[in-house]
Amino acid sequence: MAPAVSELCRPAATTTSPHDKATFHVFANSPAVQPLFDPWGAFPEGSLLLKEKFNKQTERTELFTGMWKRESGYFPEAGDWEFFTVNADASKIESRGKLPACASCHEDIQKGDHVSKKYIIPTQLTGGRIMLHSSTAKTTGEKLHYEEIEKKNTLGFWTNPADWASWSFQVDRPGTFEIHVWQGCGKGQGGSEVSITSEGQTSTFTVEDTGHFQNFKERVVGKVTYKEPGPRTLEVRAKSKAAAAVMDLRQIILVPVTKE
């Protein structure tokens, strides 16, 4: 293994990670995208993650490190991930397999399928989607908050309709987007009215009863248009509460509208 890779993936990285202050780009194939933005997300077989790491002084690419999700049983100690390293000009795979130095970074990360998610922020992907997970929301009010445990992993305890949530993010590729929400609501608890506002545009929807607050259903509830690149915010507020709680909200994804 190249010395630079050994340094970045040394065993001590689980407690004093060099990734914390590193500058890098993260690339993911289609199966890996949603799990990457979910603190508890499990990656399906075939998921591919690639980090392009930059030299702090020169800001040039220093190397690439990657993870490929293999078949069940390939490497259980590290979540069945195969690790690989690529040289700075992306012309050669330097090493691959059950690399001990890289595996030691990931074996102890049980949450998130052996992948650290702490560097994930609300962001727009290269393909245009804007990922807004409940774990990255700002909550304002008395009760509403992000419930971290795996079986919940949602904005919940929305018993005070005056509480609300928001996200701040950067739009790099403007356009019109469909608003996809993943909402859950207990049996007999549906009917609350909720608004989503961004860039002065508001969409309103009625919360559906999904049988359980953590039984999430994806719904398309409106559209929003961003005419220029730049920083944006999106707010979710309750207009009314029909029963004990408004709803649980796992995530919002803004999906670009395809021009025909």
Summary of the structure (lengths in Angstrom):
residues: 260
radius of gyration: 20.3
end to end distance: 48.4
largest distance: 60.3
contacts: 808
relative contact order: 0.14
helix: 13%
strand: 45%
